[in-house]
Every structure is written in structure tokens, then in C-alpha cells.
Amino acid sequence: MPLKKQIGYFLNSRAVKQGSTILFDQGTMSLLTFVSGILMARASTAQDYALYMLGWSLLHSVRGIHDALVDLPFTVYTPRLQNRELALYKGSTLVHTTIICLIVGVVALITEILTPSHAGDVEGRLLQMAPLLFALLTCYIFRDFFRNALFAQFKIWESVRINGSASLLLMILIAVFYHFQYLTPVNAYQLFAVTFALTAAAMFWQHRSDYSFERRLLWKHFLKNCQIGLWALIGNFAYIGSRVSYPWLILYFLNGKSVAAYYACLAIAVAPAPFLRASSAYILPRMSHSYKDGSADSLIRLLRKSILYLGIPYVFWLLCGIFFSEEVIKFFYNEKYHGYGLLFILLLIMATIDFVFAPLTSALQVLEKTRAITVSLIIGAVLTLPLGSFLIERYGLYGAGTASIISMVGTIGWRIFVFTRNTPQPSS
């Protein structure tokens, strides 16, 4: 077949169209997170910016519980269910989502009551915002649940039409608040909460007839999800220890200003993240469907292509960061975080390793090897907590960057070992 026809066939293929649509949707969401973080860093003091980002780290950590127990099993099991069976499973997972949010609310209330009044400045301000953070978390979880449900069934445009529009609108509102100097952590959280709530409500209302409930199946479906989700849940806590703990360790050993510098450099280190997250949102269900017949050939081919495609933009960004680190930081923050070029390079190396091999995580999830992912995160946590604490105390922020690279190498190395040991080489 001539090359021109091959290119035309590729561009008009279903996979490319679906992937491009998800790229737009996930890209707008990730761009929203990136832009809001950059504008907050420019508009706020270092202490306020650190507070804002630490609040998001708490939200992402708790959301990981729902991802493990609901979203991940839903994506893996959906291709194997049809009609009434699928509707009942969707109804059960919606109830599970509601229960998880209620439990988190109770735990947050108890934590606020038991926390001593002499808590530190950052901790105290976070506790003051606890009701707002819980409201945002609930809206966040439901938005992601309905979006993931549509993606898992390849009802991609139906999700993108609502979620993409909401993300663009919220980005405009954040920019307007920044322009008129109204952008604060509290105002930003409120904007996110309202937009996420409206987005979740719209997606549910559009597909409300797809959900059915039978009380007797709630526990059965929960146990089924735990077959995959239990190790992923443990992995979520290991992820907190291996990745999310860095800003908290920096806060403990250094100060809030150092936390802000760490987040400022990390934000631009993961700037190509929209491309990664969009690809990952498509790769996991794609791998699930390709592996539903039990053949590893198509899964391995898809994994290799995914790593290659993700490697191109990130290796390019890595080279730009190495040669123009200070110029990149100045472009985003003016002179506010000037002088942290080496920290930016270290975090960029860590992010490149993480993002290029991200499809490997999806492949292991499809193989139901969530235990291996969890073990890899435990390895990362074992490296991060003692080594990171030592290096941060001894070398400050550069110690944090060095420890993050070592932890990431250990994490990815274990995943590669498990995948190669559990999958045969493709037949062609």
C-alpha cells in the first residue's frame, strides 16, 4: 500500500479519532490544572501557594482510594459485561462512590475535632478549609467517576462535550480572577467545586437510565472490585509515601517557601502531562479491550508503541530543560523563583522516567498484576522516606530532587522486571 494511503488510513482509523478526542478532553483538564497552578504561584505569596498545592495533594491522595476501589476495576471489568449485567454493576459502583465520600467526610470531621488547637500555621489553615476541601473532593470524585464510566465504554464524545467545555470555562474564570486580583486559594477551590459539581450532574443526568440497582449485588460487586482494587488501594498509600510525601518532608525539614519552590519547579517539569494523561486515559481501556481474548501479542505491541510515542515529547522537553532551565523558570514565574534551575532539572529527569514508562502501569493493570504495581510503590516509599529525609535534611531541595530520581528508578525497575517475567514475547 502506498505511504500516502497508509497515512490516510491511520489518520482516519477509529483509534486515532478516539485518542485525539480524549487528548483534547484530558489536555484541557491538565492544562487547567497547570494554568491555575502557575497563576496562583504568580498571584500569591509563597506561603499561600504552598498551602494551595498541599491542599490539592491531600485531595489527590484521598481520591486515589476511589480510583483503586471503583474506577480501576470498572475500567477492567466493563468490556466483559453487557446490557442488564452492566447496568446493575454501574449502579453498584455509584452506590460505592457515595459511601466512600460519606466515610471520608466522617473521617475528616473526626480529624478536625481531634487536632490540637496549637497546630502549625499550614496545618491550621488547612483545617480551617476542611469543609470546603471536602465539598471539592466530593464533586471531584463524582466528576471523575461519571467521566471514567463513559470512557470505559468508549462513549468518549459524550464525556468530552460536557467535561471539555467545563474545563475551558473554568480556565477562563481562573484567568479572570487572576486579572482582577481576586485569585486566592479559597476562591480557586470554590470555582473548582462548583464547576465539578455541575459537570458531574450533567453527565449523570444524560445517562441516568443506564444505572440499575439491586441491593443484594452491592456487596458482591464490592468484593469483585476488591480482587483488583485491594492491591491498588494499598498502592495508593504506598504512592503517598513514595511521591506525595516530598512536599510534606520539605515542610517538616525546611519551610513553606521551600515547598512553594518545589511545587513551582515540579509544575513546569510535568508541563507535557496533558499529553501523558490524555494518552493514559485512552491506553488503559484500549489495552483492556485488546487483551479481553487473553492474547498478549496485541498488548505488548500496544505497550511498545505507547512508550515510543510518549517518549518523543518528554525527551524533547528534558533536553530543553537541561540547556535552558533558568530561562524556562523565568518565563513562567518572572524572577519569583529564579535560581532553582538545578532543582528543575532533577525533577524533570524524574518526571521523564515516570511518564515515558506510564503505559507499563496500564499493561500491568490489564494483566491484573496490581500487586506488582503496589510492590513497586512500596519500594519507592522505602527509598523515599528514609533516603529522602536524610538528603533533604542534608542538602535541602537538591536532596529532594536526587531522592525522587532514585525512588523512581526503583519503582519503574520493578515493574519492568514483573512485566517481562509474566508475558511471553509476541509471536510476530
MOJOQUI-V761449 format. One record per residue. RES is the residue in one small letter. PHI is phi in radians with two decimals (none if undefined). NEAR is the number of other C-alpha atoms within 8 Angstrom. Layout:
RES|PHI|NEAR, RES|PHI|NEAR
This chain:
m|none|4, p|-1.01|5, l|-1.04|6, k|-1.07|6, k|-1.20|8, q|-1.09|9, i|-1.13|8, g|-1.11|8, y|-1.13|8, f|-1.12|8, l|-1.17|8, n|-1.66|8, s|-1.23|8, r|-1.08|6, a|-1.07|6, v|-1.18|10, k|-1.12|10, q|-1.15|10, g|-1.10|11, s|-1.15|8, t|-1.16|11, i|-1.15|15, l|-1.02|12, f|-1.14|11, d|-1.13|12, q|-1.19|14, g|-1.10|13, t|-1.15|12, m|-1.14|11, s|-1.20|11, l|-1.12|9, l|-1.06|12, t|-1.07|8, f|-1.15|10, v|-1.13|9, s|-1.09|11, g|-1.16|10, i|-1.11|12, l|-1.14|10, m|-1.13|13, a|-1.11|13, r|-1.31|8, a|-1.55|10, s|-1.93|10, t|-1.25|7, a|-1.05|11, q|-1.14|10, d|-1.17|10, y|-1.15|13, a|-1.07|13, l|-1.07|12, y|-1.07|9, m|-1.28|10, l|-1.15|9, g|-1.06|10, w|-1.15|8, s|-1.12|9, l|-1.14|8, l|-1.10|10, h|-1.12|8, s|-1.14|12, v|-1.23|8, r|-1.07|10, g|-1.07|10, i|-1.10|10, h|-1.18|12, d|-0.99|9, a|-1.25|15, l|-1.55|16, v|-2.23|13, d|-1.11|12, l|-1.11|11, p|-1.05|13, f|-1.06|12, t|-1.14|14, v|-1.30|11, y|-1.50|8, t|-0.96|11, p|-1.07|12, r|-1.67|6, l|-2.04|8, q|-2.52|9, n|0.89|6, r|-1.07|6, e|-1.09|8, l|-1.19|10, a|-1.06|13, l|-1.19|13, y|-1.15|10, k|-1.11|11, g|-1.10|11, s|-1.11|15, t|-1.17|13, l|-1.16|8, v|-1.12|9, h|-1.03|11, t|-1.07|13, t|-1.09|8, i|-1.12|8, i|-1.05|9, c|-1.10|9, l|-1.13|8, i|-1.10|8, v|-1.08|8, g|-1.08|9, v|-1.14|8, v|-1.09|8, a|-1.10|10, l|-1.14|8, i|-1.11|8, t|-1.08|8, e|-1.11|9, i|-1.21|6, l|-1.47|6, t|-1.22|7, p|-1.12|5, s|-1.21|5, h|-1.61|4, a|-1.04|8, g|-1.08|6, d|-1.05|6, v|-1.14|7, e|-1.06|8, g|-1.11|10, r|-1.20|9, l|-1.13|10, l|-1.14|8, q|-1.10|7, m|-1.64|9, a|-0.96|10, p|-1.05|7, l|-1.16|9, l|-1.12|11, f|-1.17|10, a|-1.08|9, l|-1.12|14, l|-1.05|11, t|-1.07|9, c|-1.10|13, y|-1.07|11, i|-1.12|11, f|-1.18|11, r|-1.03|12, d|-1.20|9, f|-1.12|10, f|-1.17|11, r|-1.16|12, n|-1.11|10, a|-1.08|11, l|-1.22|12, f|-1.11|13, a|-1.10|12, q|-1.74|9, f|1.03|6, k|-1.59|9, i|-1.29|12, w|-1.12|7, e|-1.12|8, s|-1.40|13, v|-1.12|13, r|-1.02|8, i|-1.54|11, n|-1.21|11, g|-1.12|14, s|-1.11|9, a|-1.12|11, s|-1.14|11, l|-1.12|10, l|-1.09|8, l|-1.14|12, m|-1.08|11, i|-1.13|8, l|-1.11|9, i|-1.07|12, a|-1.13|10, v|-1.13|8, f|-1.07|10, y|-1.15|12, h|-1.07|7, f|-1.64|7, q|1.06|7, y|-1.88|8, l|-1.42|12, t|-2.26|10, p|-0.96|11, v|-1.13|7, n|-1.08|9, a|-1.13|10, y|-1.03|11, q|-1.14|10, l|-1.09|11, f|-1.09|10, a|-1.09|13, v|-1.12|10, t|-1.15|10, f|-1.09|13, a|-1.10|12, l|-1.14|8, t|-1.12|12, a|-1.09|14, a|-1.10|8, a|-1.16|9, m|-1.17|12, f|-1.17|9, w|-1.09|7, q|-1.15|6, h|-2.20|8, r|-1.09|7, s|-1.29|5, d|-1.44|7, y|-1.91|10, s|-2.24|11, f|-2.27|8, e|-2.45|8, r|-1.00|5, r|-1.15|6, l|-1.63|9, l|-1.04|12, w|-1.23|7, k|-1.06|8, h|-1.18|11, f|-1.12|12, l|-1.11|8, k|-1.11|8, n|-1.11|13, c|-1.17|11, q|-1.04|7, i|-1.74|14, g|-1.36|14, l|-1.11|11, w|-1.18|11, a|-1.15|14, l|-1.13|12, i|-1.06|9, g|-1.11|14, n|-1.09|13, f|-1.22|9, a|-1.16|13, y|-1.08|13, i|-1.04|11, g|-1.19|14, s|-1.55|18, r|-2.15|11, v|-1.23|11, s|-1.23|10, y|-1.00|10, p|-1.09|11, w|-1.28|9, l|-1.14|11, i|-1.11|15, l|-1.09|11, y|-1.24|7, f|-1.54|9, l|-2.04|9, n|-2.87|9, g|-1.11|10, k|-1.10|9, s|-1.19|11, v|-1.06|13, a|-1.09|13, a|-1.13|11, y|-1.06|11, y|-1.15|11, a|-1.09|11, c|-1.26|13, l|-1.13|11, a|-1.03|11, i|-1.46|9, a|-1.13|11, v|-1.76|9, a|-0.99|8, p|-1.31|9, a|-0.97|9, p|-0.95|14, f|-1.15|11, l|-1.14|11, r|-1.17|11, a|-1.12|15, s|-1.13|11, s|-1.14|11, a|-1.11|11, y|-1.64|12, i|-1.14|11, l|-1.07|13, p|-1.11|12, r|-1.12|8, m|-1.15|13, s|-1.05|12, h|-1.24|8, s|-1.26|9, y|-1.78|12, k|-1.13|9, d|-1.58|5, g|1.50|5, s|-1.56|8, a|-1.52|10, d|-1.04|10, s|-1.16|10, l|-1.13|12, i|-1.18|10, r|-1.09|9, l|-1.14|9, l|-1.11|11, r|-1.11|8, k|-1.11|8, s|-1.11|10, i|-1.09|12, l|-1.11|9, y|-1.17|8, l|-1.29|12, g|-1.22|11, i|-1.07|8, p|-1.17|9, y|-1.36|12, v|-1.13|9, f|-1.07|8, w|-1.15|9, l|-1.09|12, l|-1.13|8, c|-1.06|9, g|-1.16|12, i|-1.14|8, f|-1.55|6, f|-2.34|8, s|-1.05|13, e|-1.17|10, e|-1.14|7, v|-1.13|9, i|-1.09|15, k|-1.13|12, f|-1.08|7, f|-1.47|7, y|-2.15|12, n|1.01|9, e|-1.70|6, k|-1.10|7, y|-2.12|11, h|-1.17|11, g|1.78|5, y|-1.91|11, g|-1.06|10, l|-1.15|8, l|-1.07|12, f|-1.06|14, i|-1.12|13, l|-1.07|12, l|-1.21|14, l|-1.20|13, i|-1.10|10, m|-1.04|12, a|-1.14|10, t|-1.10|12, i|-1.06|11, d|-1.11|10, f|-1.33|12, v|-1.10|12, f|-1.70|10, a|-1.04|11, p|-1.05|13, l|-1.09|11, t|-1.12|10, s|-1.09|12, a|-1.10|12, l|-1.16|13, q|-1.13|10, v|-1.14|12, l|-1.33|6, e|1.04|7, k|-1.81|9, t|-1.11|12, r|-1.08|9, a|-1.14|11, i|-1.11|13, t|-1.11|14, v|-1.06|9, s|-1.12|13, l|-1.24|13, i|-1.11|13, i|-1.04|12, g|-1.07|17, a|-1.16|15, v|-1.08|10, l|-1.33|14, t|-1.22|15, l|-1.11|11, p|-1.32|8, l|-1.19|9, g|-1.08|15, s|-1.06|11, f|-1.12|8, l|-1.22|13, i|-1.16|15, e|-1.11|10, r|-1.47|7, y|-2.09|9, g|1.24|11, l|-1.13|11, y|-1.19|11, g|-1.15|13, a|-1.12|14, g|-1.12|12, t|-1.16|10, a|-1.11|13, s|-1.14|13, i|-1.18|12, i|-1.07|9, s|-1.10|14, m|-1.18|12, v|-1.08|9, g|-1.12|12, t|-1.13|12, i|-1.21|12, g|-1.04|8, w|-1.16|10, r|-1.13|13, i|-1.09|9, f|-1.05|8, v|-1.18|9, f|-1.13|10, t|-1.15|8, r|-1.36|7, n|-1.88|6, t|-2.28|7, p|-1.32|7, q|-1.21|6, p|-1.06|9, s|-1.22|4, s|-2.52|3
